Amino acid sequence: MYWKDYVILTSDWIRGYSRYPSHMLGRQIGQPHRDPSARQHILVIAAHPDDETIGLGATIFRQMKKGASVNVVFTTNGRGWSWIAPHRVLTRIVSRRRREAETALGMAGIASDHIHCLGFPDRGLHRFLEPLTQEIQHLLQWLNPDLIYTQGFEGGHIDHDITSLVVQHEANLRGIPVYEWAEYNPEYGIGTPEITFPQKSHRFSQPLPQRLSSEEQWVKAIMLKCYASEEPAQQAVGQGETLRVSCPAALPLLVDEYYNPERNPTGHRYYPLMLRLLKK
Ligand SMILES: [Zn+2]
């Protein structure tokens, strides 16, 4: 971690925002339950409220229509850059994002008690690797999903890549199938209708572009509009959906592609951290 991480950690601890697990800003975990009548139990794990809709909204709607039980977990509270802001501002941001997630996912038919937030700080997931791993292990044991969707490891956002790496690793240990979704990355920006994963990662697992019906596109657009406070969600109206089967064996190579300073000068800061995660 860098000096700024220690400053934020200390500030958050003093203010009672990140005293894991008792005091975490935005943390909200529903009651454990598995709907016995569900056709399939699906777990969606995203870093921030809106990622699941940008990358997977139409697929979530499709799965709900088919009779699946879908639980959605956000690893961070989505407070944005504003860690130093006054208490009332931070709580307002986090509450608004929760409300927006409930409204958006409600459009797809997901009840609010199926929406969970671990409460780790937005843009600060790298400071909580051990608890994050434990939480993911616990969730997989608790919900015992048949299928997991998570964000692609695509060199886009550090919280996305950490969430993706931990989820893929833990699911693989338990033999649970995982699909990644493409959201945005250095090659394909947000809002791209034919969104896909970075070209250099195609050799590990082929992208699976999803053909969306007009109803699915329409519902996804409404879901995105529910995230009124989030510019990326507004920019993503019209974005397509592409999945790929998770390939855990590719993760060391992807970490090397996106984070090794010899290949990618912008990724070096988190390279040691990614290597640590891979060794788990
Ligand atoms: Zn995000």
Residues whose N, C-alpha, C, O or C-beta is under 5 A from the ligand:
A	BS01	ZN	A47 H48 D51
